[in-house]
Amino acid sequence: MFPFAASGRPSGRTTTVDCAAALHALGEATLSELASATGLSRPTVKERLAELPHLVEVTSGAEHGESPTPSGGRPASRFRFRGRHGFVIGAEIGKHDERILVCDIGGRILHVGRHHDPEPLSGRDRISAFRGRLDRVVTAIRATHGSWLGLGISLTGGIGPDGRVSYAPHYPDLAGLSPVEAGLAFGNVPLIVEHDLNAAALAEYAYGAARGTDTFILALAWHELAAGIVLDGRIHRGSRNLAGELNLIDDGLSAPAQWGDVESFLPVLEAAHRGDPRGQEEVEGFAARAARHIAYLTLAIDPELIVLGGPLAHHAALTERITACLTAMMRKAYPVKVAVTEQPTFGPALGALQLALTNAFGHLLGDPAFPARIDIRPLHSAV
């Protein structure tokens, strides 16, 4: 639960944001419940919420089936966010997979979309197809939920300090382009483009295995390490936005051809699972190489937790071997704490959605750190 109470003698604007944050977290509440959550008086809460008529609506307790008070008074009024004021979108554009999530400003998910294209496409063609699907989603949702307030996109590859795509392993034609030049901008809708692992790390921090952990690594379960790094609750990017990209190191060690992509490596995992000695030996080598890279990054960062993510993270035979190798390599340092991602499918899109929602409240309330939360329960049934 986020702390809502302001310390000292807060300004009216600060307490307005406190009230909005409490209401957003509770979803719907009475004045008494909001006063308890914020530490403010009931008259102050009522006064502050009245400053947000575009974001807050008032309903009668009778509408919820509540009975009059023992003294015969009317049921207490209830407050809730006007979810129909607007919506934000978070999307992931990967090598073959695309995911689109939409939520209203109350944090209620309105749309969960997935698309898989087995055919290789250029970056521009992939983005063009994405725009067409996104246009259809926006047209349908605008009719019921007002304005489109923000778009967050997670992209495989790096976004440099200048905001341009610094490298794009799956889409080299995007390298050097700004988001506008790449075709990712949609009119005046605020746009945030984030590295997919950084976005996934944000999702893990807010809703996944790293909840309550301020310093951790989200490491791709792969023989070449790419990782999202969170230090003290913030994404660590480095001076060139390349922090965690150990996969860019050319160490002269060539990998077997079947390690080239997930689809090629899956048969190796399946053979190992069947007990094939050659498959088990290959998985052992794969895991040892992954663990070595993770160990180097672990001692450089000294995180509280290592979260294994990516499309192979839920193959226990692999993650258990990586963890065992990592534990052995770290025995002179300290016992490592390893977890598996809780957001394997929608992590990058969810992180992008969170960024878009937080940014939207930055514009609506003037608070760039507004603790906006998303009700992710619909994602559990969509996996």
C-alpha positions in Angstrom: 0.0 0.0 0.0 1.3 3.4 -0.9 1.6 6.0 1.9 -0.8 8.8 1.2 -0.5 11.0 4.3 1.5 14.2 3.8 4.0 15.3 6.4 4.3 18.7 8.0 2.0 21.4 6.7 1.2 20.3 3.1 0.0 22.7 0.5 -3.6 22.3 -0.9 -2.2 20.9 -4.1 -0.2 18.3 -2.2 -3.2 17.1 -0.3 -5.3 17.1 -3.5 -2.8 14.6 -4.9 -2.8 12.6 -1.7 -6.6 12.3 -1.9 -6.5 11.3 -5.5 -3.8 8.7 -4.8 -5.8 7.2 -2.0 -8.9 7.0 -4.1 -7.1 5.5 -7.1 -5.7 2.8 -4.8 -9.0 2.1 -3.1 -11.0 2.2 -6.3 -14.1 3.5 -4.5 -14.4 4.8 -1.0 -16.4 7.0 1.4 -15.1 10.2 2.9 -14.4 8.4 6.2 -12.3 5.7 4.4 -10.4 8.4 2.5 -9.8 10.4 5.6 -8.4 7.3 7.3 -6.2 6.5 4.4 -4.8 10.0 4.1 -4.7 11.2 7.6 -6.7 14.3 6.6 -10.0 15.5 8.0 -13.3 14.5 6.2 -14.0 18.2 5.3 -10.5 18.6 3.8 -10.9 15.4 1.8 -14.3 16.5 0.4 -12.9 19.9 -0.5 -9.8 18.5 -2.3 -11.9 16.0 -4.3 -14.2 18.8 -5.4 -11.2 20.2 -7.2 -11.1 17.2 -9.5 -14.6 17.0 -11.0 -13.2 15.7 -14.3 -11.5 12.8 -12.5 -13.8 12.0 -9.5 -17.5 11.2 -9.5 -19.8 10.9 -6.5 -22.4 8.2 -6.1 -25.0 7.7 -3.4 -24.6 4.8 -1.0 -28.2 3.9 -1.8 -27.1 3.0 -5.3 -25.0 0.3 -3.8 -27.8 -1.1 -1.7 -26.8 0.5 1.5 -29.4 1.2 4.1 -30.0 4.5 5.9 -28.0 5.2 9.0 -29.5 4.2 12.4 -30.6 7.8 12.9 -32.5 7.7 9.6 -29.8 9.7 7.7 -28.9 9.0 4.1 -26.3 6.4 3.3 -22.8 7.8 3.0 -21.8 9.1 -0.4 -19.1 7.2 -2.2 -16.3 8.5 -4.5 -14.6 6.8 -7.4 -12.4 7.7 -10.3 -14.1 8.6 -13.6 -12.5 5.8 -15.6 -14.3 7.0 -18.7 -12.4 10.3 -18.6 -9.6 8.7 -20.6 -7.4 5.7 -21.2 -3.8 4.8 -21.9 -2.1 2.0 -23.9 0.9 -0.1 -23.3 2.4 -2.3 -26.0 5.3 -4.6 -26.7 6.7 -5.0 -30.2 9.0 -8.0 -30.3 10.6 -10.1 -33.0 7.5 -12.1 -33.8 5.0 -11.2 -31.0 3.1 -8.1 -30.3 1.0 -7.4 -27.2 -1.4 -4.5 -26.6 -2.9 -3.6 -23.2 -5.3 -0.8 -22.5 -6.5 0.5 -19.2 -8.7 3.5 -18.1 -7.4 6.1 -15.6 -8.9 4.1 -12.8 -6.5 1.3 -13.6 -9.1 -1.1 -15.0 -7.9 -3.1 -18.0 -10.2 -2.6 -21.0 -8.4 -4.6 -23.7 -5.8 -7.5 -23.8 -4.6 -8.1 -27.3 -1.9 -10.5 -28.7 -0.6 -11.1 -32.2 1.9 -13.5 -33.5 3.5 -13.3 -36.9 5.9 -16.2 -37.7 7.2 -14.4 -40.8 10.2 -12.2 -40.5 9.5 -8.5 -41.2 11.5 -5.3 -41.3 11.0 -2.9 -38.4 9.1 -0.4 -40.6 6.7 -3.2 -41.8 6.2 -4.5 -38.2 5.4 -1.0 -37.0 3.1 -0.3 -39.9 1.1 -3.5 -39.1 1.1 -2.6 -35.4 -0.3 0.9 -36.2 -3.2 -0.7 -38.1 -4.2 -2.9 -35.2 -3.7 -0.1 -32.7 -6.0 2.2 -34.7 -8.8 -0.3 -34.5 -8.4 -0.7 -30.8 -8.4 3.0 -30.2 -11.5 3.6 -32.4 -13.4 1.0 -30.4 -12.4 2.3 -27.0 -12.7 6.0 -27.6 -16.5 5.6 -28.0 -16.8 4.7 -24.3 -13.7 6.0 -22.6 -13.0 9.4 -23.9 -9.5 10.7 -24.6 -6.4 8.7 -25.4 -4.0 10.0 -22.8 -0.7 8.2 -23.4 1.1 5.4 -25.2 4.0 3.3 -23.8 5.9 1.0 -26.1 8.5 -1.5 -25.2 10.9 -2.3 -27.9 13.5 -5.0 -28.3 16.8 -3.1 -28.5 18.3 0.0 -27.0 17.0 3.6 -26.8 20.0 5.9 -26.6 20.3 9.0 -24.4 19.3 11.1 -27.4 16.0 9.2 -27.7 17.0 7.4 -30.9 17.1 3.7 -31.4 20.8 2.9 -30.6 20.6 -0.7 -31.8 17.8 -3.1 -32.7 18.9 -6.7 -33.1 15.7 -7.8 -34.7 15.0 -4.6 -36.7 18.3 -3.1 -37.9 16.4 -0.8 -40.2 15.3 1.1 -37.1 18.8 1.8 -35.8 19.5 5.6 -35.6 15.8 6.6 -36.0 13.8 8.6 -33.5 10.4 7.3 -32.4 8.8 9.8 -34.8 10.9 8.7 -37.7 10.2 5.1 -37.0 6.5 5.7 -37.1 5.7 5.1 -33.4 4.3 8.5 -32.7 0.5 9.0 -32.9 -0.4 12.7 -33.3 -0.2 14.6 -30.0 -0.6 11.5 -27.8 2.3 11.5 -25.3 4.7 8.7 -26.2 7.2 6.8 -24.1 9.5 4.2 -25.7 11.3 1.9 -23.4 13.7 -1.1 -23.7 11.7 -4.2 -23.3 13.7 -5.6 -20.4 13.5 -2.3 -18.5 9.8 -2.2 -19.0 9.5 -5.9 -17.9 11.6 -5.0 -14.8 9.2 -2.2 -13.9 6.3 -4.7 -14.2 8.1 -7.2 -12.0 8.8 -4.5 -9.4 5.2 -3.3 -9.2 3.3 -6.6 -9.8 5.7 -9.5 -9.9 8.4 -11.5 -8.2 10.4 -8.3 -7.2 7.5 -6.7 -5.2 9.0 -5.1 -2.1 12.6 -5.3 -3.5 14.3 -2.0 -4.4 17.5 -3.4 -5.9 17.3 -6.4 -8.3 18.2 -7.7 -11.7 15.7 -9.1 -14.3 18.0 -11.4 -16.2 17.1 -13.0 -19.5 17.4 -16.8 -19.1 19.7 -17.0 -22.1 23.3 -17.9 -22.9 24.0 -14.2 -23.7 22.9 -12.0 -20.9 20.6 -9.0 -21.3 19.2 -7.6 -18.1 17.0 -4.9 -16.7 18.5 -3.4 -13.6 16.6 -1.6 -10.8 18.6 0.3 -8.2 16.9 1.8 -5.2 13.5 1.5 -7.0 14.7 3.2 -10.3 15.8 1.8 -13.6 19.5 2.0 -14.0 20.5 2.8 -17.5 24.1 3.9 -17.5 25.6 6.8 -19.5 24.6 5.3 -22.8 21.5 3.4 -21.8 23.4 0.1 -22.2 23.6 -1.0 -18.6 22.9 -4.8 -18.4 23.6 -5.5 -22.0 26.4 -8.1 -21.5 25.2 -9.7 -24.8 27.1 -7.0 -26.6 30.5 -8.2 -25.4 32.4 -10.1 -28.1 34.3 -12.6 -26.0 35.3 -14.7 -29.0 33.4 -17.7 -27.8 31.1 -18.9 -30.5 27.8 -20.6 -29.5 26.4 -23.7 -31.2 24.0 -23.0 -34.1 21.1 -24.4 -32.1 21.5 -21.7 -29.5 20.7 -19.0 -32.1 17.1 -18.5 -31.1 14.4 -19.9 -28.8 12.8 -22.0 -31.5 16.0 -23.7 -32.3 16.9 -24.4 -28.6 13.6 -25.8 -27.6 14.3 -29.3 -29.1 17.5 -29.4 -27.0 15.5 -28.7 -23.9 12.9 -31.3 -24.8 15.7 -33.9 -25.5 17.2 -33.2 -22.1 13.8 -33.5 -20.4 13.5 -37.0 -22.0 16.8 -38.0 -20.4 18.9 -37.8 -23.6 22.6 -37.6 -22.3 23.7 -35.3 -25.2 20.8 -33.0 -24.6 21.5 -32.8 -20.9 25.1 -32.1 -21.5 24.2 -29.3 -23.9 21.7 -27.7 -21.4 24.4 -27.9 -18.8 26.8 -25.9 -21.0 24.1 -23.4 -21.9 23.2 -22.9 -18.2 26.8 -22.5 -17.2 27.4 -19.8 -19.7 24.3 -18.0 -18.7 25.2 -18.3 -15.0 28.7 -16.9 -15.6 27.3 -13.7 -17.2 24.7 -13.3 -14.4 27.4 -13.8 -11.8 29.6 -11.1 -13.2 26.6 -8.7 -13.3 25.5 -9.8 -9.8 28.8 -8.9 -8.2 28.9 -5.6 -10.1 25.5 -4.6 -8.9 25.1 -6.6 -5.6 21.3 -6.9 -5.9 18.9 -8.3 -3.3 17.3 -10.5 -5.9 17.9 -12.0 -9.3 14.7 -12.6 -11.4 15.0 -14.9 -14.4 12.8 -13.8 -17.2 12.2 -14.3 -20.9 10.5 -17.0 -23.0 12.5 -19.8 -21.4 12.1 -18.8 -17.8 9.4 -21.3 -17.0 11.4 -24.3 -18.3 12.3 -25.6 -14.9 15.1 -27.8 -16.3 16.9 -24.8 -17.5 16.3 -22.3 -14.7 17.2 -24.9 -12.1 20.5 -25.6 -13.8 21.2 -21.8 -14.2 20.5 -21.3 -10.5 22.6 -24.3 -9.5 25.6 -23.1 -11.6 25.1 -19.5 -10.3 25.1 -20.7 -6.7 28.3 -22.6 -7.2 30.0 -19.7 -8.9 29.0 -17.3 -6.1 30.0 -19.5 -3.2 32.9 -17.3 -2.2 30.7 -14.2 -2.1 27.2 -14.9 -0.7 24.2 -17.1 -1.2 22.2 -15.7 -4.2 18.4 -15.3 -4.1 16.8 -16.3 -7.4 13.2 -16.1 -8.5 11.3 -16.7 -11.7 9.3 -14.0 -13.4 5.6 -13.8 -12.4 4.9 -11.8 -15.6 6.2 -14.0 -18.4 3.8 -13.1 -21.1 2.8 -9.5 -20.6 5.7 -8.1 -18.6 7.1 -5.6 -21.2 3.6 -4.5 -22.3 2.5 -4.1 -18.6 5.6 -2.1 -17.8 4.9 0.1 -20.8 1.3 0.5 -19.7 2.4 1.5 -16.2 4.7 4.1 -17.6 2.0 5.6 -19.8 -0.5 5.7 -16.9 1.9 7.3 -14.5 2.9 9.8 -17.1 -0.8 10.6 -17.8 -1.3 11.4 -14.1 1.8 13.6 -14.3 -0.1 15.7 -16.8 -3.5 15.5 -15.1 -2.3 16.2 -11.6 1.1 17.7 -12.0 2.7 14.9 -10.0 5.3 12.9 -12.0 5.5 10.3 -9.2 1.7 9.7 -8.8 1.3 6.1 -7.5 -1.1 4.9 -10.2 -1.9 1.2 -9.9 -3.4 -1.2 -12.5 -5.8 -4.1 -11.7 -3.9 -6.9 -13.4 -6.3 -9.7 -12.6 -7.6 -9.9 -16.3 -4.1 -10.8 -17.3 -4.1 -13.9 -15.3 -7.0 -15.4 -17.3 -5.4 -14.1 -20.6 -2.1 -16.0 -20.3 
